Amino acid sequence: MKNLPNSVRLFMLAVFFLASVGTVQAEAVSARGEYLYGPETSEADACRLAEERAKAAALRKVFGESISMEEQMSCRETSGGKADYGCELDRVSWSLIEGDIRAVTASQKMIEPRMGAKACIVTLTADIVLPDRRPDANFDIRVNINEKRYRAGEVLTLELEPTVPMHVAIFNWVPYQSSNTVTQIFPNAIDPYNYIAKKTSVPTEHKRAAYSFTLAWLESLPKSRSFVDEYLIVIGTKAPIKWLSSYDLADFKSRLREIPLDERRVVKRGYQLIRKTSQLAAVQ
């Protein structure tokens, strides 16, 4: 290549660069998901949820089970009723926050009768993008919230305990309001400093008198529900990251995947808002 003209040399370098960029390590993983449903749920909805469960199962085969029982929300009414379709779908979407599925192939659907109900069973093969790095075991953060269930007027606080100094951002996902929007709640205009080196509360101690995450009345919530779920996503990063105030859920997932696994730690927490009288509560 030493004697080639510069134009040819540059063209060859460009081809090599594009080929390198286009090479993404992926693994084809087969998985199965199913959803048991009754007459209140359409076949299309049931099969959509079965497919999402199959995708989550495929990701678990590659990345391992990363969702603790604490993070998995209960999808049954507090009175012990049947599982709620909307809550189930939110929970599966929640489990798909991390992990990149490039494509789904060989998807098959089957409807099967089950004891007076039906089950939609979906089997598929997912091309899962493999991370080129592994998480840093020494870079971690413990996240605690003061309650798991809240009523209107109660205040949510977080306690963060990092293993090493890190930059922290906290996002709120409220699927019953907007299933596709993730909103940043910390840092914020009142509490802007998010570099923590030790156990820290949010709101931070010196700003606690200035604001709070108070659970307040919302009349627009579904009257048929005795509770709803909300979710917190806490992201610790080694380098400072400039986040937008809100993201579409898909864009948020893509933004997360831009940060190498050994440069970030993501912790997810879910909590429930319990109907107090004829209304429910939500963080504002």
C-alpha positions in Angstrom: 0.0 0.0 0.0 3.1 2.2 0.2 3.2 2.9 -3.5 -0.6 3.5 -4.0 -1.9 7.0 -4.8 -3.2 8.9 -1.8 -6.8 8.9 -3.1 -6.7 5.0 -3.4 -5.1 4.7 0.0 -7.8 6.9 1.6 -10.6 5.0 -0.1 -9.2 1.7 1.3 -8.9 3.1 4.8 -12.5 4.4 4.6 -13.7 0.9 3.5 -11.8 -0.7 6.3 -13.2 1.8 8.8 -16.8 1.3 7.7 -16.4 -2.5 7.8 -15.1 -2.2 11.3 -17.9 0.0 12.5 -20.5 -2.2 10.9 -19.3 -5.3 12.7 -21.4 -5.8 15.7 -21.1 -9.0 17.8 -24.5 -10.6 18.2 -25.8 -13.9 19.4 -29.0 -15.6 18.1 -31.0 -16.8 21.1 -34.2 -18.8 21.0 -36.8 -18.2 23.7 -40.5 -18.6 24.6 -43.0 -16.5 26.3 -46.7 -17.0 27.1 -49.6 -15.1 28.5 -52.8 -16.6 30.0 -55.8 -14.5 29.2 -59.6 -14.3 29.5 -62.4 -12.6 27.6 -61.4 -9.2 29.0 -58.1 -9.3 27.1 -57.9 -9.4 23.3 -55.9 -12.1 21.5 -53.7 -9.4 19.9 -52.9 -7.8 23.3 -52.2 -11.3 24.9 -49.8 -12.2 22.0 -48.1 -8.9 22.2 -47.3 -9.5 25.8 -46.3 -13.1 25.2 -43.8 -11.8 22.6 -42.4 -9.2 25.0 -41.9 -11.9 27.6 -40.1 -14.0 25.0 -37.7 -11.1 24.3 -37.1 -10.7 28.0 -36.4 -14.4 28.4 -33.9 -14.2 25.5 -32.1 -11.2 27.1 -31.9 -13.1 30.4 -30.1 -16.0 28.7 -27.4 -13.6 27.6 -27.2 -11.1 30.5 -28.5 -13.2 33.4 -31.3 -12.4 35.7 -30.8 -8.8 36.8 -34.3 -8.1 38.1 -34.6 -8.8 41.8 -38.0 -9.7 43.4 -38.0 -6.2 45.0 -37.8 -4.6 41.6 -40.5 -6.7 40.0 -43.8 -5.1 40.7 -46.8 -7.1 41.8 -49.4 -7.2 39.0 -52.3 -8.3 41.2 -54.8 -6.1 42.8 -54.2 -5.7 46.5 -57.4 -7.5 47.2 -55.9 -10.6 45.6 -57.7 -10.4 42.2 -56.5 -11.4 38.8 -53.3 -10.2 37.2 -53.8 -6.9 35.4 -52.8 -6.8 31.7 -51.5 -3.2 31.7 -49.4 -3.8 34.8 -48.0 -7.0 33.3 -47.0 -5.1 30.1 -45.4 -2.3 32.1 -43.4 -4.9 34.1 -42.1 -6.6 31.0 -41.2 -3.3 29.4 -39.4 -2.4 32.6 -37.3 -5.6 32.3 -36.3 -4.6 28.8 -34.7 -1.3 29.8 -31.2 -2.8 29.4 -30.0 -5.1 26.6 -30.1 -4.5 22.9 -32.2 -6.8 20.6 -31.1 -6.0 17.0 -33.7 -8.1 15.3 -36.3 -10.8 15.9 -36.6 -13.8 13.5 -38.5 -17.0 13.2 -41.3 -15.8 15.4 -44.2 -18.3 15.8 -47.5 -17.9 17.6 -49.9 -20.5 19.0 -53.2 -20.2 20.9 -53.8 -23.0 23.4 -56.9 -23.6 25.6 -56.2 -23.6 29.4 -58.9 -24.4 32.0 -61.6 -22.1 30.8 -59.1 -19.5 29.5 -56.6 -19.3 26.7 -52.8 -18.9 26.4 -50.9 -17.2 23.7 -47.5 -18.8 23.3 -44.8 -17.1 21.2 -41.5 -18.6 20.3 -38.8 -16.5 18.6 -35.2 -16.1 17.9 -33.7 -12.8 18.9 -30.3 -11.4 17.6 -28.9 -9.9 20.8 -26.1 -7.4 20.6 -23.3 -8.6 22.9 -21.5 -6.0 25.0 -17.8 -5.5 24.3 -17.2 -4.8 28.0 -18.2 -6.2 31.3 -19.6 -4.3 34.3 -17.1 -3.1 36.8 -17.8 -5.0 40.0 -16.2 -2.3 42.1 -18.4 0.4 40.6 -21.8 0.0 42.3 -24.5 1.9 44.2 -27.1 0.8 46.7 -30.5 2.4 46.4 -33.2 2.4 49.0 -36.5 4.2 49.0 -38.4 5.0 52.2 -41.5 3.0 51.3 -42.8 0.5 48.8 -46.4 1.7 48.8 -47.6 5.3 49.1 -50.8 7.2 49.6 -51.6 10.8 48.6 -49.7 13.4 50.5 -46.8 11.1 51.5 -43.3 11.9 50.6 -40.8 9.7 48.7 -37.1 9.9 49.6 -34.1 8.0 48.4 -30.9 6.9 50.0 -27.9 6.4 47.8 -24.7 4.6 48.9 -21.9 4.5 46.3 -18.9 2.2 46.5 -16.8 4.9 44.9 -17.4 8.6 43.9 -19.8 8.8 41.0 -22.1 11.1 39.0 -25.8 10.2 39.7 -29.0 10.9 37.7 -32.5 9.7 38.7 -35.3 9.2 36.2 -39.0 8.5 36.8 -41.1 6.3 34.6 -44.9 6.7 35.1 -46.5 4.3 32.6 -50.2 5.0 33.5 -49.6 8.6 32.5 -47.3 8.2 29.5 -46.0 4.7 28.8 -43.3 6.1 26.5 -41.8 9.0 28.6 -39.0 8.9 31.1 -38.5 12.1 33.1 -35.4 13.2 35.0 -36.1 14.2 38.6 -32.5 14.5 39.9 -30.3 16.5 39.5 -32.8 19.4 39.1 -32.8 23.2 39.2 -33.1 23.3 43.0 -30.8 20.4 43.7 -28.2 20.5 40.9 -25.1 18.8 42.4 -25.1 15.1 41.6 -21.5 14.0 42.3 -21.6 11.9 45.4 -18.8 10.2 47.3 -20.7 8.8 50.4 -24.1 7.9 51.6 -26.5 10.6 50.3 -30.2 11.3 50.5 -32.3 12.7 47.7 -33.5 15.3 48.1 -30.1 16.2 49.5 -29.9 17.2 53.1 -29.2 20.9 52.5 -32.1 21.2 49.9 -34.7 19.1 51.8 -36.6 22.2 53.0 -36.7 23.6 49.4 -38.6 20.8 47.7 -39.9 17.2 48.0 -41.2 14.3 45.9 -44.7 14.5 47.3 -47.4 12.1 46.3 -50.3 14.3 45.2 -53.9 13.9 43.9 -54.5 13.2 40.3 -58.0 12.9 39.0 -57.1 11.5 35.7 -56.0 8.1 37.0 -58.1 5.0 36.0 -61.0 4.6 38.4 -61.0 0.9 38.0 -57.6 0.4 39.6 -57.0 0.2 43.3 -53.3 0.8 42.8 -50.8 1.9 40.1 -47.1 1.5 39.7 -44.3 3.9 39.1 -40.6 3.3 38.6 -37.3 4.9 39.5 -34.1 4.4 37.4 -30.9 5.5 39.2 -27.9 5.8 36.9 -24.3 6.1 38.3 -21.6 7.0 35.8 -17.8 7.5 36.1 -17.9 10.5 33.8 -20.3 13.4 34.0 -23.2 13.0 31.5 -25.4 15.7 30.2 -29.0 14.3 30.2 -32.1 15.7 28.7 -35.0 16.5 31.0 -37.1 13.7 29.4 -36.8 10.9 26.9 -38.9 8.7 24.8 -38.5 5.2 26.4 -36.9 3.8 23.3 -34.5 6.7 23.0 -33.7 6.4 26.7 -32.7 2.7 26.2 -30.5 3.7 23.3 -28.9 6.5 25.3 -28.1 4.1 28.1 -26.5 1.6 25.7 -24.1 4.4 24.5 -22.4 4.3 27.9 -20.1 1.2 28.2 -21.1 -1.3 30.9 -17.9 -0.7 32.9 -18.6 3.1 32.9 -22.1 2.9 34.4 -24.3 1.2 37.0 -28.1 1.1 36.6 -30.4 0.3 39.6 -34.1 0.1 39.2 -36.8 0.5 41.9 -40.5 0.2 41.6 -43.2 1.4 44.1 -47.0 1.4 44.2 -49.5 4.2 44.7 -52.5 3.0 46.6 -56.0 4.4 46.2 -56.9 6.3 49.4 -60.5 7.3 48.7 -61.8 7.7 45.2 -58.5 9.0 44.0 -54.9 7.8 43.5 -51.6 9.4 44.0 -48.6 10.1 41.8 -45.2 11.9 42.1 -45.2 15.4 40.9 
